[in-house]
């Protein structure tokens, strides 16, 4: 085996582990696996068509993220995202998304600005039609555009992870027509502040957007649904 083959094998190994890790994490965050449920290496490996090794490595990585607890001689169990975790994530996101919007004022490209404007207009159209599924997808897209526009791979990576952690409860929130419309109105205000290069306003609006989303969850009792 030559050096190229060795490098390719290593790359394939880590790529496989990455795919297994993301699949298990997505299943935990979507609610497929419940809190305290055991994650059985053999069963997961059979489902994904892989050996136990990449599953074991993925579970160890998930333990570092706080989504799984590995108990010696017993197995791996789902910890998941708790109600306090959701609060903490949204308060952290409020700060980080504010910083992201501030940096976007300086770094956003013409193409990203056009994509953000189109996103807001499309969301307004679908809100008028009551198309909540499209509203949820457009909401995800708006944040992906915003994260890319800050021109910081480190901040973008953090925000993508935090965004994914609360995917399940975000879908519940945006299924409410009133909140979906209000959320897009907040997106429009953020977009306009970025377009106007008003960094202070963009930062404040992006942070308030996260606080509003969290307050809506509390107001509508969504945490009780989330825990069920």
C-alpha positions as CSV (number, residue, x, y, z in Angstrom):
1,X,0.0,0.0,0.0
2,X,1.5,3.3,-1.0
3,X,1.3,6.7,0.8
4,X,-1.7,7.8,-1.3
5,X,-3.6,4.6,-0.3
6,X,-2.8,5.1,3.4
7,X,-4.0,8.7,3.3
8,X,-7.2,7.7,1.4
9,X,-7.9,4.9,3.9
10,X,-7.5,7.3,6.8
11,X,-9.7,9.9,5.1
12,X,-12.4,7.2,4.4
13,X,-12.3,6.1,8.0
14,X,-12.9,9.5,9.4
15,X,-15.5,10.3,6.8
16,X,-17.4,7.2,7.8
17,X,-17.1,8.1,11.5
18,X,-18.4,11.6,10.7
19,X,-21.4,10.2,8.8
20,X,-22.3,7.9,11.7
21,X,-21.8,10.7,14.3
22,X,-24.1,13.1,12.4
23,X,-26.7,10.4,11.9
24,X,-26.9,9.5,15.5
25,X,-26.8,13.1,16.7
26,X,-29.6,14.0,14.3
27,X,-31.7,11.1,15.6
28,X,-31.2,12.2,19.2
29,X,-32.0,15.9,18.4
30,X,-35.1,15.0,16.3
31,X,-36.5,13.0,19.2
32,X,-36.1,9.5,17.7
33,X,-34.2,8.4,20.7
34,X,-35.7,9.4,24.1
35,X,-34.0,10.6,27.2
36,X,-32.2,7.7,29.1
37,X,-32.8,5.3,26.2
38,X,-29.8,3.0,25.6
39,X,-28.0,3.3,22.3
40,X,-26.9,-0.2,21.4
41,X,-23.8,-0.4,19.2
42,X,-24.8,-3.6,17.4
43,X,-28.3,-2.4,16.6
44,X,-27.1,1.0,15.4
45,X,-24.3,-0.6,13.4
46,X,-26.8,-2.9,11.7
47,X,-29.2,-0.1,10.9
48,X,-26.4,2.0,9.3
49,X,-24.6,-0.9,7.7
50,X,-21.3,-0.3,9.6
51,X,-19.3,-2.2,12.2
52,X,-19.4,-1.4,15.9
53,X,-16.1,0.6,15.7
54,X,-17.4,3.8,14.0
55,X,-20.5,3.6,16.2
56,X,-18.4,3.4,19.4
57,X,-16.2,6.3,18.2
58,X,-19.3,8.4,17.4
59,X,-20.8,7.7,20.8
60,X,-17.6,8.8,22.5
61,X,-17.7,12.1,20.5
62,X,-21.4,12.5,21.4
63,X,-20.5,12.1,25.1
64,X,-18.1,15.0,24.7
65,X,-20.9,17.1,23.4
66,X,-23.1,16.2,26.4
67,X,-25.7,14.3,24.3
68,X,-24.8,10.9,25.5
69,X,-23.6,9.4,28.8
70,X,-21.4,6.3,28.7
71,X,-21.6,4.2,31.9
72,X,-18.9,1.6,32.2
73,X,-20.1,-2.0,32.0
74,X,-23.6,-0.8,31.2
75,X,-23.6,1.1,27.9
76,X,-24.4,4.4,26.3
77,X,-27.5,6.3,27.2
78,X,-29.2,9.4,25.7
79,X,-28.8,12.6,27.7
80,X,-30.1,14.8,24.9
81,X,-31.0,18.5,25.2
82,X,-32.7,19.4,28.4
83,X,-35.0,22.4,29.0
84,X,-32.2,24.3,30.7
85,X,-29.9,23.5,27.8
86,X,-32.5,25.1,25.4
87,X,-32.5,28.3,27.6
88,X,-28.7,28.4,27.6
89,X,-28.4,27.8,23.9
90,X,-30.8,30.6,23.0
91,X,-29.0,33.0,25.4
92,X,-25.7,32.1,23.8
93,X,-27.1,32.3,20.3
94,X,-28.4,35.8,21.2
95,X,-24.9,37.0,21.8
96,X,-23.3,35.0,18.9
97,X,-25.9,35.8,16.3
98,X,-25.6,39.5,17.3
99,X,-21.9,39.3,16.6
100,X,-22.5,37.4,13.4
101,X,-24.9,40.2,12.2
102,X,-22.4,42.8,13.1
103,X,-19.6,41.2,11.1
104,X,-22.0,40.5,8.2
105,X,-22.4,44.3,7.8
106,X,-18.8,44.4,6.8
107,X,-18.3,41.1,5.0
108,X,-21.6,40.2,3.3
109,X,-21.3,39.7,-0.5
110,X,-23.6,41.1,-3.1
111,X,-24.8,37.5,-3.9
112,X,-25.4,36.8,-0.2
113,X,-27.3,40.1,0.2
114,X,-29.5,39.2,-2.7
115,X,-30.2,35.7,-1.4
116,X,-31.1,37.2,2.0
117,X,-33.6,39.7,0.5
118,X,-35.1,36.9,-1.7
119,X,-35.5,34.7,1.3
120,X,-37.4,37.3,3.2
121,X,-39.7,38.0,0.2
122,X,-40.4,34.3,-0.3
123,X,-41.2,33.8,3.4
124,X,-43.7,36.7,3.3
125,X,-45.4,35.0,0.3
126,X,-45.6,31.6,2.0
127,X,-46.7,33.2,5.3
128,X,-49.7,34.7,3.4
129,X,-50.5,31.3,2.0
130,X,-50.1,29.6,5.4
131,X,-47.4,27.3,4.1
132,X,-45.7,26.5,7.5
133,X,-43.4,23.8,6.2
134,X,-41.9,26.2,3.6
135,X,-41.6,28.9,6.3
136,X,-39.6,26.5,8.5
137,X,-37.2,25.7,5.6
138,X,-36.8,29.4,4.7
139,X,-36.1,30.2,8.3
140,X,-33.3,27.7,8.3
141,X,-32.0,29.1,5.0
142,X,-32.0,32.7,6.3
143,X,-29.8,31.7,9.2
144,X,-27.4,29.7,7.0
145,X,-27.0,32.8,4.8
146,X,-26.4,35.0,7.8
147,X,-23.8,32.6,9.2
148,X,-21.9,32.5,6.0
149,X,-22.1,36.3,5.6
150,X,-20.0,36.9,8.8
151,X,-17.0,35.5,6.9
152,X,-15.7,33.6,10.0
153,X,-15.6,29.8,9.7
154,X,-15.2,29.5,13.5
155,X,-18.3,31.5,14.3
156,X,-20.2,29.9,11.5
157,X,-19.4,26.4,12.8
158,X,-20.5,27.3,16.3
159,X,-23.8,28.8,15.2
160,X,-24.6,25.9,12.8
161,X,-24.1,23.5,15.8
162,X,-26.3,25.5,18.1
163,X,-28.9,25.9,15.4
164,X,-29.0,22.1,15.0
165,X,-29.2,21.4,18.7
166,X,-32.7,23.1,19.0
167,X,-34.0,21.9,15.6
168,X,-36.9,20.0,17.2
169,X,-38.3,22.8,19.3
170,X,-37.7,25.3,16.6
171,X,-40.0,23.3,14.3
172,X,-42.7,23.5,17.1
173,X,-42.2,27.2,17.4
174,X,-42.4,28.0,13.7
175,X,-45.5,25.8,13.3
176,X,-47.4,28.7,15.0
177,X,-48.5,31.1,12.2
178,X,-48.3,34.2,14.3
179,X,-44.7,33.4,15.4
180,X,-43.6,32.4,11.9
181,X,-44.8,35.8,10.6
182,X,-43.3,37.7,13.5
183,X,-40.0,35.8,13.0
184,X,-39.8,36.8,9.3
185,X,-40.6,40.4,10.1
186,X,-37.6,40.3,12.5
187,X,-35.5,38.7,9.7
188,X,-36.5,41.6,7.4
189,X,-35.4,44.1,10.0
190,X,-32.0,42.3,10.4
191,X,-31.6,42.2,6.6
192,X,-32.3,45.9,6.2
193,X,-29.9,46.8,9.0
194,X,-27.2,44.7,7.3
195,X,-28.0,46.2,3.9
196,X,-27.7,49.7,5.5
197,X,-24.3,48.7,7.1
198,X,-25.8,49.7,10.5
199,X,-23.7,47.2,12.6
200,X,-25.1,48.4,16.0
201,X,-28.7,48.0,14.9
202,X,-28.0,44.6,13.2
203,X,-26.3,43.2,16.3
204,X,-29.2,44.4,18.6
205,X,-31.9,43.1,16.3
206,X,-30.3,39.7,15.8
207,X,-29.8,39.2,19.5
208,X,-33.4,40.3,20.2
209,X,-34.6,37.9,17.5
210,X,-33.2,35.0,19.6
211,X,-34.7,36.3,22.8
212,X,-38.1,36.7,21.2
213,X,-37.9,33.1,19.9
214,X,-37.2,31.8,23.4
215,X,-39.9,34.0,25.1
216,X,-42.4,32.6,22.6
217,X,-41.5,29.1,23.6
218,X,-42.1,29.9,27.3
219,X,-45.3,31.8,26.5
220,X,-46.9,29.0,24.5
221,X,-45.8,26.2,26.8
222,X,-43.7,24.5,24.1
223,X,-41.3,23.0,26.7
224,X,-44.0,20.7,27.9
225,X,-44.4,19.3,24.4
226,X,-40.7,19.2,23.9
227,X,-40.3,17.0,27.0
228,X,-43.0,14.6,26.0
